[in-house]
Amino acid sequence: MLLHTDIPASHPCAPWAGSALMIGVLLGTAFQLQQRMLWSAEAYVACMTGAGAMLACALLMRRRVGRRVRSAAVHPVWLRQAWAGWIVALAALSALAVFGQIGWRSASLAQTALNPDLEGRDLQVEGVVAAMPQSSERGVKMRLRVESARWRGQPVSLPRLVDLSWYALGMWDDASTPAAVPATLRAGQRWAFEVRLRAPHGGMNPFGFDYELWMWEQGVQANGYVRSGHGSSAPRLLDDSAWRHPVERARQHVRDAILERTASRSPQEQEREGDRQRAAGVVAALVTGDQRVIDRQDWDLFRITGVAHLVSISGLHVTMFAWLAAKVIGALWRRSGLLCLLLPAQFASLSGGVLLAAMYALFSGWGVPSQRTVFMLGVVALLRLGGKRWPWPQVWLIACALVLLWDPWAMLQAGFWLSFVAVGMLFAGGMRSRAMAHRSPIATLALHLRQLLHQQWIVTLALAPLSLLIFGQMSVVGLVVNLLAIPWVSFVVLPLSMLGILWNGLWVPAVLATQLFTATLQWFANWPMAQLALPVAPLWAGVAAALAGMLLALRLPWRVRMLALPCMVPLLWWSQERPEAGRFDLMALDVGQGQAVLVRTARHGLLYDAGPQYSGEANAGERIVVPVLHALGEHIDTLVLSHRDADHTGGAAAVLAAQPQSSLLASLEGGHPLAQLRDVQPCLAGGEWSWDGVRFEVLHPPPELGLRLAEGPIERLRPNAASCVLRVTDAQGVSALLAGDIELAQEWALLAQGALAPVHLLLVPHHGSKTSSSEAFLDALKPRIAVVQAGYRNRFGHPAPAVMGRYRERSVVVAATPVCGAVHWRSDRAQDVGCERERTARYWHHRVPAEGAGALKW
């Protein structure tokens, strides 16, 4: 039999060739993002060019090989196998080319990293504000595109983009002179600053936000602050031109106009000022895409009710904008016969709609959902104009590949998976269209409502397991809430917000509509079990459940769909591994310059300190500690607060709110604000208890000091002197000592009392300060592992080099959170210590030399 092997358009293998290339893009991106270390740029270029050349040859040789075998009798099975091998080869070569391309981009970006020798130096920098500044209670944050930089009069090379904070009242001891931040700081301005920079360095905790990936994805290779006192050069505005960053300037103008136009002015409205400002932030986010103006309480509310996708610029918003723009352009175009002769109205409406949608997406920040929608709309428009109709999986794959070629690190964002899975399931499991002709308005409305319900049901089924895998939580009321919220936001809030650009007065009713929207959400959020929170399951269980959710949403017989239910069991009933009876484990969280340690036994949990207060708007409790506890499914029995300093108690209120069952054991003075949230049990030496065969002993402060402290603040008493010292010992005698911020006087007192005995792990007192860790103290404890919780390049210089020298002299293994991230330790493996930063290392993560953990001041 004579067969043609050049794959005519009608051949069943024809669509697979293009799909193979797109699948190769996905695979190549996924493999490259798993690299722990980058290769050289030359190696990536060789990989990219070699694979690209072979891919081009494979595509070009297709017809030549087909002509040679066209006259030969080839068995159909052999032919299909040959085409299958060719398609697999296309996918592999495409993946290799994309792997090299992303690697080359990454290696090129890594070469622009901040020179470590310039960290903490006083640098004179000139540059352009490249994004709209973000105001806060402490000052303003901005992104600067560096044009030139000098250190001690000599030119130096800096990363192209840096993030700067300009503190209104100063922050650091050596730069504390107040400096007024100009109210007219705008994108596009050229400024001269004296700054201090450091490499992007974020906390590395299990299940936590990857700050370093976020900075890497945006091309930002340094952050720092503007110096303005003690002989520093005053910031100078060099030029104020709007043409440099016109989109960012326009976004900032609209955002600030919304916030100013909707601000309360009459005294009667001041009581509602907070709610109005929060609602105005939502309106500003809907128009400009600046999600940072949304209050954190509102974000929590949106997540609980499952409508977070509606308050950011989503694919739904961009699609509606494109549809409306296409309709308006088409209607206006058809009114001119000359224009129709020059360009068909259909072409003008489709291309104009996509173009305006792309401009809207660019104006709103060009997020992943916007990218996906614009690329998908562009592909569909090109196909329609070309008279072609491709299957939806190909359109979906092309949009996916285009997003990853534009921004490969988007694959690691939750929004990428939620967005593309939702759209894919709507394509695959949506209702078949029915004719609308000869239907009554009521019947048409009923059909639209039925389609909306069906689409929301599909999205809920498909995304619920995926949300549990990514976030460890899902909205139970999300299905009902979205049925009400989608029409309200899409047809009331969003149009009023967008039209407000033309007439500012519409922003006031948009804010009122948003307040009604959030009030309704709050009512739903107060329902019992409005949100389901489960421990985060391993990847295999989450993927199985996500695939099962997609299977349930497809148009298949229910007998087939029910086969997916067993695949969800591991995700829904998963519990994190716990120590066996008589043992305990310990995790020192990476909270920056502060302290938070989780201790777990077989059935109980204790949290020693709750991390620092970062600002009036954020603390380690809500940002780090509570998410980790939720992800582990941990319900702590006791929160221990060593003393009242903010770097130990800053996150306590958030932890107590999230863990209502926990008791509070603390060394706090009487009348402390935390006493209003929970009854405080004084932490006094001699207190002890046992959980699951593990013994807990309080060694300090002495009872007389603790009782005096409970009566109120003691004059001239440093809070560190009252630190609660806790020793934990398992059934085999393996122990850990949590020493808080005790100093030399307290160490000597413990030595004099004979309260110290050798331990396996020591939480280094006072973050490694020079005032602690005396030689006699270390000789009595003989620790094998020492854990330092401190901030990277903190302003106190913790841990002090001299102190670290004492530990090295005694061959103590030191695990410092700036180097290690969260520290993991188990009493049944007392010799081993695990580092979260090492366990999850990727090439974009900052690597800190052990000797530079915190000794250099920032």
N, C-alpha and C positions, 0 to 999 in steps of 0.2 A: 504494500500500500504506500502511495506517495503522500508524504506529509510535509507541510510547510512549517519551518522552524524559526521564522523571523517574527513570530508573535504578531499576527494581524490584530487589529483592534477588537475583533470579535472573539479572539482566542480567550479561553477561560483563564489563562495565565497572565494576560495583559494587565489587568488591574493590580496583580500581585507585585509586578516589578516596581511600580511607584510606591506601593505600600511597604515593600521591603526596604527601600531607601529611607522612608520615614521611620520605620521601626528601628533601623540602624541608628538614626539620630537619637532615639530614646535610649537605646542600649549603650551607645558610646558615651552619652551624657551620664548615665547611671554609673558606669564603670569608672569614669574619670573622677566623679565626686566621692568615690570611696578611697582615693589615694591618701595615704598618710603623709607622704613627702613628695614634693615635686621633682621631676627630672629637670635636666637642663633644657633651655629653650631650643637648642639645636636638635636635641633628640625628638622633641615634639614636632618640630618642623619636618624632620626626616620622616617621622611616622605619618604626618598629615599629607605630605607631598607624595610619598610612596603609595599610600592607600588611595589617594585621589587619582594618581596616574593609572593604577590598576583598575580602579572603578571606571575611569573614562575608557580604558581599553576594553573592558568587559561590555560596556554599552555600545561602543563603536563596532566591536567585532561581532555583535549579535547578528546583524544582517549578512555579513560576509560568510560566517559559518553556516547560516541558514541556507544561503544560495548553494553552498557546496553539497549539502546533504539533501537538498530539495528533491533531487531525482533518485535518491536512494530509498530503498524499502526499509523503513525503520519500525520496529515493533512499538505499538502504542505505549506499552508499559515502560520500555526504555526511554521513549521520548519524554514521558511525564517525569520520570526520575531525573533525566538530564535537565529539564526545566526547573524542577524542584531544587537540584543542586546549584543551578545558576542563580536562582532567587535567593537561596541561603548565602551564596557567595556575595551577592549584591548587599544584603543586610550586613554581613560581616565587614566588608570593605567600607561601607558607609559608616558603621560604628567605629572602625579604626580611624577613619579620616576625621570624624567628629571628635573622637578622643584626643587626637593630636591637636586639633584646632582649639579646643577648650584648654588643653594643657599649655599650649603656646600663649594663649591669652593670660592664663594664670601665672605662668613664669614671667611674662612681661610685667604684669602688675606687681608681682613679688619683688622685682628688681627696683621698684620705686618706693620700697618700704623706708620708714624713717630710720636713719642711722642711729643705733643705740647710743653712740657717743653724744648725740644732740639731745637726748632725753633730759628734761629738767633744766636745760640751759635757757638763758635769756636771749631770745632771738628777735631780731628786727625783721618784720615781714610786711610785704606789700601784696595786696591781692584784692580780688573782686568777690563780693558776697554773691554766691552762686545759687542760693535757694532762699525762699522766704524765711526770715528769722522766726524763731519760736519764743514767745515771751513766757516767763514763769514768775513766781513770787521772788526768786532770787536774782533775776536778771533776764538775760536773753541768750539763746543759743543760735548759732549761725554756722553755715557751711561756707568756707572760704576757698576760692580757687587761687592758689599761690602763684604770683608772678615773679617775685624775687625774695630772697632771704639772706640775712647776714648774721654772723656771730662774731663778736669782737671786731667788727669792721670788715671781716673777710666773707666773701660770698660762699654760701653753702647750698647744697641741694636738698630740697624737701619734697615730700609727696605732692602730687598735683592738687589733691583735695584734702582739707583738714577740717575737722569740726571744732569750733571754739565756743567757750562759754564766757560771757561778759557779765560779771557779777556786779549788781548795782551797789552793794554794800561791802564788796570784797569778801574773800573767803579764807585766804591763807594768812598765816601770821606775818609773812614777809611781803604781803601785798594787800594789806587790809585798809589802806586809805580809801574812803568812799569815792566812787567815780560814777557820775551820772551817765546811765545808758541813754543815748539819744532816742527820743520817741520816733524819729524819722529814719531809723535804720531800715534800709530797704534793699531788696535784691538788685544787683547791678551796680551798686556803689563800690568805688575803689577806696580802700582804707590802708593806713599804715598803723601797725600794731607792734607792741612788744609782747611776746607770748612765751609761754612754756608749753612744750609738747611732750607727748609720750605715745608709745605704740598703743593701738586699740587693745584693751585687755578687759575682758568681762569675766564674771563668775562662771565657773564650770561645775555644774551640778547635774545629777541625774534628772532627766525629764525637764530640764530647764531651758530657757530661751538662750539661743546661741547668738550672743551679741556680736561676737567677732565675725561670724558668717554674715550677719546683717551689714556690718561695716564693709566687709570685703565685697559683697555684692554691689554696693554703691560706689566702689572704688575709693573709699576713704581709708587712708593709711596712717592717720595720726589724729589725735584729739588733744585738746588742752584748754588753756584759759588765757584771757587778756590780762596782762599786768598793768597796774595803773598807779602804784604808789611806791614810796621809799626810793625815790630817784629814778623810777622807770619813766620811759618816754610816754608822753600823753598820746592817746589815740588821735589820729588826724584823718579827716575826710579829704581825700585827694580829688575825687571826681564823683559826680552824681548823674550818670547817664543811664537812661532807661533801655537803650538799644542792646546792651550786653546780654541781659536775660529778660527779654520782654514777657515771656510766658510766666516766669516766676514773679515778675513785678506785677503783672495783671492779677495773678492768683492772690498775691498778698493784698493788693488794693481791694479786691472783692471780699476777701476774708475779713479784713479789718473794717470794711464798710458794714458788713453784716453785724459784726459784734458791736460796733458803735451805734448803728441805726436802731438796734433792738435793745440797747441798754435802757434800764429804768431811769427815769428822770424825776418823777414826782415822788414826794416823801411817802405817799400812800403805797407806792409800789416797791419800796425798799424791802419790805418783808418778804416779797416774792423774788427778790433780785437773784438769789442763788438758783432757783428753778429756771428763771428766765435765761440766765447766762448758760446754764447747762443745755437748754433747748436751742439757744442760739449757736452753741458749739456744734450741735447735730446738724443744724441747717448749713453752717459754714462747711462742715465735712461733706455734706451732700453736694454742694456746689463746687467746692475747690478740691475735694479729695484729701484735705488735711485732717487726718483722723486723730492727730494729737490734740486737737482742741476739744475732743469729746471727753467729758469727765470720766474718771475711772469707775465711779459708781454706775454710770450709765452703761459702760462696757460690760460690767458684771450683769446688769439687768438684761442687756441684749443677748448675752450668752445663755443666761438661764432660760430665756423665752425663745431662743433659737432664731432671732431676727438680726443677728450681727451682719449678715450679708446685705441687709436692706439699708443700713446706715453708712455703708461705704459705697464707693462708685463701683457697682457690680455690673455683670453682663446684662442684666435686665434693664438697668438704666441706660446703658450705651445702646442696646438694641432698640429701646423705645425712642431714643433720641434719633437714631438712624432712620427708623421707620417714619417718624414725624417729618424729619428733614427731607426724606425722599418724596413724601406726599406733597409737601409744600413746593419743593423745586419742580416736581412734575406738573402740578397744577399751574404754576406761574409760567413754566416753559411752554405749555400747550396754548397759552394765550397769545403767543407770538408765532406767526407763520414763518417769519424769517429764521427765527431760532430753530424751529423744527426742521427747516430745510438744511440748515447748517449742521444740526446734530439731533438725532431722534430723541424724543422726550424720554423714552424708556432708558436710553443710555445716560442722559443727563441726570435723571432722578436717581438711578442706581449709583452712578459714580459720585454724584454730589452728596447723596446720603452717607456713603461710606467715608468720603473725605471729611464731611462735617463731623461724623461720629469719631473719626481718628483725631480731629482737632479737639473735640470735647474730651476724649480719653487723655490726650496730651495735657490739656488744661487741668484735668482732675488728678494728675500725678502719675499716669501711665502705670497703674498697678497690673498685677497678673490677670485678674478677671477682665480688665479693659483690654489688655493685649490680646487675650484669647478671643474676645468678641470681635475686635477690629479685624484680626487676621481671618477669622471664620467668615465674617461678613464680606471681606475682600475676596476670598476664594469663591464664595457663593455668587457674588456679583459678577466676577469674571466668567464663571461657568454659564450663568444665565445669558450674559451678553454674547458668549461664544456658542450658544445653542446647545450646550452639553449638560448632562445630568449625571453626576457621579453619586455613587452610594454614600450614605452618610458616614460610614466608618472612614472612608478616605478623606472626606472633608475634615472630620474630627482629627485624624492623624496629621494632616497637613498643618492645621492650626496648632496642634500640640508641638510639632517639630519646629515651626516658625518661632513659637514662644521660647523654646529651649535654645535655638540658635541665637536668638536675641539676648536671652538671659538664662544661661544654663543652670545657674544656682537657684533659679525659681523652682526647680524640681524638689528642693528641700523645704519649700514653703508649704504649710498646710493649705493655703488658698489655692495652690496649683492643683492639688489632688481633689479638693472639694469642688472646685470649679469645673474641671474637666470630667470628673465622674458624674456630677449632676447633669451636665449637658449631654454626655454620652447616654445616660440612662433615660433622659427625656426623649432622645432620638429613638432608642431601642425599645422602650416600654410605653411610649406615648399612645394616646387614643388615635385610632384611624379617623381621618377627617371625614365629616359628613356634610352633605350639601345643605347650604343655608337657605336656598331659594324656597319660596312658597311656605316659609315658616312664619308663624306669628312672632311678634316681638317678645312675648312671654316665653315661647318655646325656644327662641334664639338665646335669650338670657339664661334660661335653664340649662341649655347645652353648654354655654360658656362657663357657667358655674360648675357644671359637672366635669368639664375639661380641667378647670382650675383645681378642683378637688382631686381629680385623678393624677394630675401632674405633681401636686404637692405630696400626695401619698407615695408616688414613685420616688421622689427626691428624699422623703423621710426614710423610707425603707432602705434605700441605697446608701444614704449618708450616715445613718445612725451608727452602724458598726464602725464605719471609718472615723467618725467623731470620737467614739470610745477608744479606738486605737491611738489616735493622735493626741487627744486632749484628756482622755480618761473620764469624760463626762458627755452627756447628751441631754437635750431638752425633751422632756416628756410632753410638755404642752405645746411644743413647737408646731405640730400639725395644725392645731386649732388656731393658734396665734397667727401663723402665717396666712391663713385663709382670710383673716381680718386685716392684717398688717400690709400685705402686698398691695391690695387695691388702694388702701388709704395712703400709703407712702407713694405709690406709683402715680396716682391720679389726683392727689390733693397736695401732699407735702412737697414732693419733688417739683411739680409744675410751678407752684407758688415760689419755691426757692429759686428756680432757674429764671422765671420771668421777673423776679426781683432785680436781676441785673439791669433790665430795661427800666423798671420802675421800682425804686427802693422801698416804696410803701408796702409792697407785697410781702416783704420779709417779716413784717409784724404778724400778719395772719399766718404765715408759715411757722413762726415760732409758737403761736397759740395752737396750731394744729399739731405741732410736735409735742407740746406739753400734754395735750389730750392723749396723744399716742403713747407717751411714756407713762402717763397715769394708768392707762389701760394695761400696759405691760406689767406695771407694778402689781396690779390686782391679780394678774395671772401668776406672777412670780411668787405671790404669797400662798398659792395653793400648796397643799401637802404633796410632796414628791414631784414638784414642778421640774426638778432636774435629777437625773440619775448619775451618780458619780461612782465609779468602780476603780479598783486598782488597775494600773496600766499593765496589760498583758504583753507577753513576748511577741515579736514580729510575726512568727508563724501563726499564732492564734488570731492575731488581729487581721492578717491577710485572709485567712480562711473565713473569718466572720464577714469581712468586707465583701468577698466574692459571694458568700451566701446571701448577703443583703441584696446584691445586684441580681442574683438569680431569682430572689423572691419578687423583684420589681418587674421582671420581664413578662412578656405576654406568652406564658406557657401554661399548660394544664396544671391545676393545683396539686395533683399527685406528684408532678415533677418538682414543683416549687417546695413542697414539704420536705423533700430530700435535703434542702439547705439548712433546715432547723438544727440538726445535730452538729453542724459545723460551727454554730454560734455558741455552743455550750462552753468550750474552753475560755472564750472571751468573757462571758457573763459570770462564770463561776471561778474565775482565776483568783488566786490569792498569792501574794508574794511570799517567797521562802523566808522562814523565820529561824532563829537559833533553836537548837534542841534544848530540852530541859536541863537546867544547870549551867547553861552557857549564855553568853550575851554577845551582841555585836555593837559597833559604834561607828557613826558617820559624822565627821566634822564637816559641816557645810561650808562652801566657799561664799561667804557673805561680805567679803571686803574687809574693811577695818572694823571688825566686830567679832562676835562669838555666837555660835549656835551649834550644839552637838546633840545628835539623836542617839539614844541608847535603847536597845530593844532586847527583851528576853523572849521566852517562848510564847507568852501571852500578854505581855505588858510592854508599855513604852514610856520613856521619860525624855523630855527635852530640856537640856541644860542651856539656858539663855536663848534669846529669840532674835539675835542679830541687831544691827544698828538702824537708826533713823537716818535715811539719806537726805530727806528734805521734808518740808511740811506736806508734800504731796505723795511721798513714797517712803517705804520702809522695807527692810528685809523680810519681815513677817509675811506681808501680802505678796511680795514679789518672788520670794525664794522658799521660805520655810513652809508656808501653807500649801503651795503647789506640790512640794516634795511629799508632804504628809498625805495629801490626797492621792498622789500617784502610787504611793506604797500601800494605800488603804489603811494607814496607821491612825489609830485613835489613842492619843497619849493619855496616860493616867495622871501624870504629874508634870507640871511645868516648873522648873527650878530657875529662879533668877538670882544670879550670884550677888549682884549689887545693883545700885540704881543708875549707873552711868548709861547714857543713851546708846552706846555701842553694844550694850548687852540687853537692854530692855526696849529698844526702839520698835521692835516688831511684836512685842508681847500682846498688845491690844488686839492685833489682827489674829494672832494665834489663839487667844482666849475666845474670840468671837467665833472662830472656825472649829474650835474644840470645846464645846460647852460642858462636856463631861469631865474635863481635866481639873484637878486641884492645883493650887498655887502654893509652892514652897519657896519663900524668898527672904533675902536679907535686905529689907526695905525699911526706911523710917516710917513712923506713924504718919498718916495723912497723905501718903503717896497716892497719886491719881489712879494707879492700877488697883488700889484697894477698893475703888468704887465698882470695879468690874467683877471681882471675885474675892471671897474671903481669903486673907493671907495667913498662912501658917508660918511662923518664924522659923528660919533656918538656924538651928543651934547645934553646937558641937554635942555629941552624945546621941543625937537622933539616928535611928537605924531601922531598917525594915528589910524584908526578903520577898523577892518575886521569883517564882519558878526555880528555887534553889540558888538564886543569885543574891548576894548580900550588898546592901547600900548603906554606907556610913557617912555621916556628916562629921568632919574633923574641925571645922572652923566656921563661924566665929564662936568664941566662948559664950556660955549662957549669959553671963553678966553684961557683956557688950550687946548681945542680941536683945535682951530685955530693955536695956536703956534705949536702944535704937527704936524699938517698937513704940516708945513713948513720944518720939519726935526726933527731929534732927539733932545730932550731937555737935556742939560747937567745936571747931578745929579738928574734927574727925574726917579724914579723907575717906571717900566712899570705898576705895580699894581695900582699906583696912578691915572692912566688914564683909569681904568677899566670902561667899559660901563655898567651902572646899568639900568635894564629894569623892569618896573612894568606892569603886564598884569591884566586887570580887566574885568570881564564879565558883562552882562547886569543886573545881580542880585547883583552886588557889591562884588562878591567873587574874590579875587586877589591873585597873586603870585609875588614874588620879586626875580629877578635873579640878584645877586649882584657881580658876577665876583670874582675878587681877591682884592677888596677894603680892606684897613686896617684901623686902629684906626683913623688916621687923616681924612680919607675920610668919615668914619662913623660920626665923630663929625661935619664935615662940612655939611653933609646932615641933621643932627639934628638941627644945627644952622639955616639952611634955612627953617626948618619946612616942608621938603619934604617927611618925613616919616609918614606913617599912618599904622594902624594895617592891617596885611595881614593874609591869611589863610595858605599859604605855603611860606617858605623861602628857597632859594638855599643858603646854608651856605657859607658865604664869605671865600675865600682863603682856601677851602677844610678843614675848621676847624682849621686853624692855630692859634697859641697863639697871633698873631698880629691882630686878628679880633674878631668879635662877642662880643663886649663890653657889659656890663650889661645895660648901657643906651640905646644902639642900640636895644637890645632885648626887653627892657621894652617899647620902642616906637612902635616896630613892633607887639609885642604880637603874634608871630606865633603859630599856632596849630600843624603844621607839618614842620619839618626841614629835608632837603635832603642834605646829604654829598656825594660828588663825590671825591673818593680818591682810591689809590691803596692799595691792601692788603699788610700789613707790609711794607709800603713805607718807604724810608730812611729819610723822613722828620718828621715822627711821627704823621702824620695827620690821623684823627682829634686828637687834643691834649686832654688829659683827663680833664684838667681844663676847657676847653671850653665846652666839653660834659657835665660836671657837671653843668654849667650855664643853659644849656637847660633842664636838668633833674629837676633842682630846680624850673623851671617854668612849669613843667608838659608838656613839648613839646615832641611830638612823633618824634623820630629821625629815619630816614631811611637812612642807610649808604650803598653805593653800594658794599663794600666788603662783607657785611652780606646779603644784600637784592638782589644783582644783579640789573638789570634795575628796576627803580622805576616808577610805573604807578599812575597817579592821574588825577581826573576829577573834574572840578569846580562844576558840578551838584551833586557830592558826595564828598563834601569838607572834610568830616570827615574821609573818607576812603583812605588808601594808599595801593597799591598792590606791591608785591615783586615778580619779575620774578624767583628768586631762590626758593621761596616757592611754586609758582604756578607750576613749572616744576620739583619739587624735585624728585630725585631718589637716591638710596642708595649709588651710587658711587660719589655723589656730596659732596664737602667739606662743612662742617658746621662750621661757625665762630661764637663764642660767641659775643653778641652785644658789650660787653665792650672791645673786642679785635679787633675791626674793623680796626684800623690802628695805635693805640697808641704805639705799639711795633715797634721799628726800625728794619729794615731788613738788 
